[in-house]
Amino acid sequence: MKRLILTAWLLSTPIQAWAGEIWVSNEKDNTISVIDADTLEVVRTYQTGERPRGITFSRDFSRLYICASDSDSVQVMNPETGEILYDLPSGEDPEQFVLHPNDRHLYIANEDDAVTTVVDTETRTVVAQIDVGVEPEGMAVSPDGKIVVTTSETTNMAHWIDTEKLALFANSLVDQRPRHAEFTHDGKQLWVSAEIGGTVTVFDTATQAEVAKIGFQVRGVHPDSVQPVGIRLTGDDTRAFVALGPANRVAVVDARTFEVEKYVLVGHRVWHMAFTGDERYLFTTNGVSGDVTVIDVAGLKPVKSIKVGRFPWGVAYRP
């Protein structure tokens, strides 16, 4: 009985330790907005290089990596002070990246060069440049760190990279203009969004075979405006959230049946998303409306819109 009472109390009590912060890159303002995940207010704004897009934290959250696309660099920021500590070599026009589980190697999509650049964050040197398709953008790394995937917008493929050999070992065709890739937390599947194709393709990681293809139909929205971009899966891999761009919706997908459960209305041109640590809230970056929508994950409904900078793009959680 005591255990039941304690469990009920924990579920009904706000967990302050999980509140943390949501960091948002504003590509037109060259800034990062920091949102307090408890008060749901912007508490700090930091300057960055030109056109910040992809952002990610080191494993101990002591460094923030920023794709400053028009500065042709990956900047490293001290999140405690907002100071840019140094730049990493990145190749031209870095857009998205992933940090390997070893917390050392960054895999960067270089849109203008059709390569994936691998950077050692400790020695600050380029380890390799791997040829991929035309206009690479999306990046994903498997939980065990053995595979990295780059998606190429013009070639319409997901390129599978062996991280030990630093070489391609497979290519998977997807629908038109893939923008984002995401592994499930158990590493068994890869989800890839196709912006112009209007679909998400799910692959079996072991065989690279297609498992499912998910389409979206939003009442009152023209099919051309349904453009999947960012994807986030819950920690138990039972539910996926898909940002649908100018449809101004986030699709909620049952990740076991691949059926769409619901569409949640958000701001204009939704790009990417991040959960709080307890998955109580999901934050979406809405480029055209210049705001972030806060979604109550349990209720599957928007609870607040937070104004940030111009054209918010990337988003990351920090406890």
C-alpha positions as CSV (number, residue, x, y, z in Angstrom):
1,M,0.0,0.0,0.0
2,K,2.8,2.4,0.9
3,R,4.4,1.8,-2.5
4,L,1.1,2.5,-4.3
5,I,0.7,5.8,-2.3
6,L,4.3,6.8,-3.1
7,T,3.8,6.0,-6.8
8,A,0.6,8.1,-7.0
9,W,2.4,11.0,-5.2
10,L,5.3,10.9,-7.7
11,L,2.9,10.9,-10.7
12,S,1.0,13.9,-9.4
13,T,3.9,15.9,-8.3
14,P,6.0,18.1,-10.6
15,I,9.5,16.8,-10.9
16,Q,11.7,19.8,-10.7
17,A,14.9,17.9,-11.3
18,W,13.6,17.1,-14.8
19,A,12.6,20.6,-15.6
20,G,15.9,21.7,-17.3
21,E,16.1,23.9,-20.4
22,I,15.2,23.8,-24.1
23,W,17.8,25.4,-26.4
24,V,16.6,26.7,-29.7
25,S,18.7,27.9,-32.7
26,N,17.3,30.9,-34.6
27,E,18.7,30.8,-38.1
28,K,17.8,34.3,-39.2
29,D,18.8,36.1,-36.0
30,N,22.1,34.2,-35.5
31,T,21.1,33.4,-31.9
32,I,20.3,30.7,-29.4
33,S,17.2,31.1,-27.2
34,V,17.1,29.3,-23.9
35,I,13.7,28.3,-22.5
36,D,13.2,27.3,-18.9
37,A,11.2,24.1,-19.2
38,D,9.5,24.7,-15.8
39,T,8.3,28.3,-16.3
40,L,8.1,27.9,-20.1
41,E,9.7,31.3,-20.6
42,V,12.8,32.4,-22.5
43,V,15.4,33.2,-19.9
44,R,18.6,33.8,-22.0
45,T,19.6,34.6,-25.6
46,Y,23.1,34.0,-26.9
47,Q,24.8,35.1,-30.1
48,T,26.2,32.6,-32.5
49,G,27.8,32.4,-36.0
50,E,25.8,32.9,-39.1
51,R,22.6,30.8,-39.7
52,P,22.7,28.3,-36.8
53,R,20.7,25.2,-37.5
54,G,21.6,21.8,-36.0
55,I,22.5,21.9,-32.3
56,T,23.5,19.1,-29.9
57,F,25.0,18.7,-26.4
58,S,28.0,16.7,-25.3
59,R,27.0,13.8,-23.1
60,D,27.8,15.7,-19.9
61,F,26.1,18.8,-21.3
62,S,29.2,20.9,-20.7
63,R,29.5,21.8,-24.4
64,L,27.0,22.8,-27.0
65,Y,27.8,22.1,-30.6
66,I,26.3,24.4,-33.2
67,C,26.1,24.1,-37.0
68,A,26.8,27.7,-38.1
69,S,25.9,26.9,-41.7
70,D,26.8,30.2,-43.3
71,S,30.0,30.5,-41.3
72,D,31.1,27.0,-42.6
73,S,31.9,25.9,-39.1
74,V,30.8,24.0,-36.1
75,Q,31.0,26.2,-33.1
76,V,31.5,25.0,-29.5
77,M,29.7,27.0,-26.8
78,N,30.0,26.9,-23.0
79,P,26.3,26.7,-22.0
80,E,27.0,28.1,-18.6
81,T,28.2,31.4,-20.1
82,G,27.1,31.5,-23.7
83,E,30.8,32.0,-24.8
84,I,31.9,30.5,-28.1
85,L,35.0,28.6,-27.0
86,Y,36.3,27.7,-30.5
87,D,35.3,26.5,-33.9
88,L,35.7,23.0,-35.3
89,P,36.5,22.2,-38.9
90,S,33.3,21.1,-40.6
91,G,33.4,21.3,-44.4
92,E,31.1,23.7,-46.2
93,D,27.6,24.5,-45.2
94,P,27.1,22.1,-42.2
95,E,23.4,21.7,-41.6
96,Q,22.8,18.7,-39.3
97,F,25.1,16.4,-37.3
98,V,25.1,13.7,-34.7
99,L,27.5,13.0,-31.9
100,H,28.7,9.4,-31.6
101,P,28.0,7.7,-28.3
102,N,31.8,7.8,-27.7
103,D,31.2,11.6,-27.1
104,R,34.1,12.3,-29.3
105,H,33.3,12.0,-33.0
106,L,30.8,14.4,-34.8
107,Y,29.3,13.2,-38.1
108,I,28.3,16.3,-40.1
109,A,26.2,16.6,-43.2
110,N,27.8,19.0,-45.7
111,E,25.0,20.0,-48.0
112,D,27.1,21.8,-50.6
113,D,29.9,19.2,-50.9
114,A,27.9,15.9,-50.9
115,V,30.0,14.5,-48.1
116,T,29.7,13.5,-44.5
117,T,32.5,14.9,-42.5
118,V,33.8,13.1,-39.4
119,V,35.4,15.4,-36.8
120,D,37.4,14.5,-33.7
121,T,36.2,17.0,-31.1
122,E,39.2,16.4,-28.9
123,T,42.0,16.9,-31.5
124,R,39.8,19.3,-33.4
125,T,40.7,17.6,-36.7
126,V,38.9,16.1,-39.6
127,V,39.1,12.3,-39.4
128,A,37.4,11.5,-42.7
129,Q,35.1,12.8,-45.4
130,I,32.7,10.2,-46.8
131,D,31.1,10.7,-50.2
132,V,27.3,10.4,-50.0
133,G,24.4,11.6,-52.2
134,V,23.6,15.1,-53.4
135,E,22.6,17.6,-50.7
136,P,23.0,15.6,-47.6
137,E,21.1,16.8,-44.6
138,G,19.6,14.3,-42.1
139,M,22.0,12.5,-39.7
140,A,21.4,9.7,-37.3
141,V,23.6,7.4,-35.2
142,S,22.6,3.9,-33.9
143,P,22.5,3.5,-30.1
144,D,25.5,1.2,-30.2
145,G,27.4,3.6,-32.4
146,K,28.1,1.1,-35.1
147,I,26.1,2.8,-37.8
148,V,25.6,6.4,-38.9
149,V,23.0,7.3,-41.5
150,T,23.1,10.4,-43.8
151,T,20.1,11.3,-45.9
152,S,20.6,13.1,-49.2
153,E,17.8,15.4,-50.4
154,T,18.4,15.2,-54.1
155,T,19.5,11.6,-54.4
156,N,16.5,10.6,-52.3
157,M,18.5,8.0,-50.3
158,A,19.5,7.0,-46.8
159,H,23.2,6.2,-46.8
160,W,24.4,3.6,-44.2
161,I,27.9,4.2,-42.9
162,D,30.0,1.7,-40.9
163,T,31.6,3.8,-38.2
164,E,34.6,1.4,-37.7
165,K,35.5,1.4,-41.4
166,L,34.3,4.9,-42.1
167,A,32.7,3.7,-45.3
168,L,29.3,3.2,-46.9
169,F,27.9,-0.3,-46.8
170,A,24.3,0.2,-48.1
171,N,22.0,2.8,-49.7
172,S,18.2,2.8,-49.3
173,L,15.9,4.6,-51.6
174,V,13.2,6.7,-50.0
175,D,10.6,9.2,-51.3
176,Q,11.5,12.7,-52.5
177,R,13.7,14.9,-50.4
178,P,14.5,13.1,-47.2
179,R,15.2,15.6,-44.4
180,H,15.6,13.7,-41.2
181,A,16.6,10.2,-39.9
182,E,16.0,8.8,-36.4
183,F,16.9,5.4,-34.9
184,T,14.6,3.8,-32.4
185,H,16.1,3.6,-28.9
186,D,16.5,-0.2,-29.2
187,G,18.4,0.3,-32.5
188,K,16.2,-2.1,-34.4
189,Q,14.6,0.4,-36.8
190,L,15.5,3.6,-38.7
191,W,12.8,6.2,-39.5
192,V,13.4,8.6,-42.4
193,S,11.1,11.5,-43.3
194,A,10.6,12.6,-47.0
195,E,9.5,16.2,-47.1
196,I,8.3,16.4,-50.7
197,G,7.2,12.8,-50.8
198,G,5.0,13.4,-47.8
199,T,6.0,10.1,-46.1
200,V,8.0,8.5,-43.4
201,T,9.8,5.2,-44.3
202,V,10.7,2.7,-41.6
203,F,13.7,0.4,-42.2
204,D,14.9,-2.7,-40.4
205,T,18.4,-1.9,-39.2
206,A,19.8,-5.4,-39.5
207,T,18.8,-5.9,-43.1
208,Q,18.1,-2.3,-44.3
209,A,14.8,-3.6,-45.7
210,E,11.7,-1.4,-45.7
211,V,9.3,-2.3,-42.9
212,A,6.6,0.3,-43.4
213,K,5.8,3.5,-45.2
214,I,3.6,6.0,-43.4
215,G,1.5,8.6,-45.2
216,F,-0.4,11.6,-43.7
217,Q,-3.8,13.2,-44.5
218,V,-4.7,16.3,-42.6
219,R,-8.3,17.5,-43.0
220,G,-8.5,20.9,-44.6
221,V,-4.8,20.9,-45.6
222,H,-3.7,20.5,-49.2
223,P,-1.5,17.4,-49.6
224,D,1.4,19.5,-51.0
225,S,1.6,21.2,-47.6
226,V,2.1,18.0,-45.7
227,Q,5.9,17.9,-45.6
228,P,7.4,15.6,-42.9
229,V,10.7,16.8,-41.4
230,G,11.7,16.2,-37.8
231,I,10.9,12.9,-36.0
232,R,11.1,12.1,-32.3
233,L,10.3,8.7,-30.7
234,T,9.4,8.2,-27.1
235,G,11.9,6.4,-24.9
236,D,9.9,3.2,-25.0
237,D,9.7,3.4,-28.8
238,T,5.9,3.0,-28.7
239,R,5.0,6.4,-30.2
240,A,6.5,8.7,-32.8
241,F,6.0,12.4,-33.3
242,V,6.5,13.7,-36.8
243,A,6.7,17.4,-37.7
244,L,4.7,18.2,-40.9
245,G,6.2,21.5,-41.9
246,P,3.8,23.9,-43.6
247,A,0.8,21.7,-42.6
248,N,1.4,23.3,-39.1
249,R,0.8,20.0,-37.4
250,V,2.7,17.3,-35.5
251,A,1.5,13.8,-36.4
252,V,1.3,11.3,-33.5
253,V,2.0,7.8,-34.8
254,D,1.6,4.5,-33.0
255,A,5.2,3.1,-33.6
256,R,4.0,-0.5,-33.3
257,T,1.2,-0.4,-35.9
258,F,2.4,2.6,-37.9
259,E,-1.0,4.2,-37.8
260,V,-1.5,7.9,-37.2
261,E,-3.4,8.5,-34.0
262,K,-3.8,12.3,-34.0
263,Y,-2.6,15.6,-35.5
264,V,-1.6,18.3,-33.1
265,L,-1.9,21.9,-34.2
266,V,1.3,23.9,-33.7
267,G,2.9,27.1,-35.2
268,H,3.7,27.9,-38.8
269,R,6.2,25.6,-40.6
270,V,7.2,23.2,-37.8
271,W,10.8,21.9,-38.2
272,H,12.2,20.0,-35.3
273,M,11.3,18.8,-31.8
274,A,12.7,17.9,-28.4
275,F,11.3,16.3,-25.3
276,T,12.0,17.3,-21.7
277,G,13.8,14.6,-19.8
278,D,10.6,13.2,-18.3
279,E,8.8,13.4,-21.7
280,R,6.1,15.5,-20.1
281,Y,6.5,18.1,-22.8
282,L,7.5,18.1,-26.4
283,F,8.8,21.4,-27.8
284,T,8.5,22.2,-31.6
285,T,10.4,24.9,-33.5
286,N,8.1,26.8,-35.9
287,G,10.2,28.6,-38.4
288,V,7.7,31.0,-40.1
289,S,5.8,32.0,-36.9
290,G,9.1,32.5,-35.0
291,D,7.9,30.6,-31.9
292,V,8.0,27.3,-30.1
293,T,4.9,25.3,-29.3
294,V,4.8,23.3,-26.1
295,I,2.8,20.0,-26.4
296,D,1.5,18.2,-23.4
297,V,2.6,14.6,-24.3
298,A,0.1,12.8,-22.1
299,G,-2.9,14.9,-23.3
300,L,-1.6,15.3,-26.9
301,K,-2.5,18.9,-26.9
302,P,-0.7,22.3,-27.2
303,V,-0.5,24.2,-24.0
304,K,1.6,27.2,-24.8
305,S,3.3,29.2,-27.6
306,I,6.7,30.8,-26.7
307,K,8.1,33.6,-28.9
308,V,11.8,33.1,-29.7
309,G,14.0,34.5,-32.5
310,R,13.4,34.6,-36.3
311,F,13.1,31.2,-38.0
312,P,13.8,28.8,-35.1
313,W,15.2,25.6,-36.5
314,G,17.1,23.3,-34.2
315,V,16.2,22.3,-30.6
316,A,17.9,20.4,-27.8
317,Y,17.2,19.6,-24.2
318,R,19.6,20.2,-21.3
319,P,18.8,19.0,-17.8
